[in-house]
C-alpha cells in the first residue's frame, strides 16, 4: 500500500530589485533557488536559498493552505523575479 503523495518543484531564479522576503533573515537578493513542496495534507510550502548554499529559508507567507502546487510554484517564481520583497503567492479562493 502506498501513502499520500508529495510533490516538489525546484528552480533557480534571479530575484528582482527588493528580492524575496523570508521569515528567518528578511529580504534575500541575487541568484536564488525556489523549492515548492505540495504535501499530502494539501498545504503548499515555499523555501528559498542562495543558489548553491546549504541553508533554506521559509518564503514569508508559506505555507499556503491549499492550491495547485505547480501553479503556485510558477506564481512564486514570477513574484521573486519581480522582487519588491516577494512573498508566497496566495491561492485563489
Buried (B, 14 or more C-beta within 10 A) or exposed (E): EEEEEEEEBEBEBEBBEEBBBBEEEEBBBEEBBBBBBBBEEEBBBBBBBBEEEEEBBBBBBBBBEBBEBEEBBBBBBEBBBEBBBBBBBEBEE
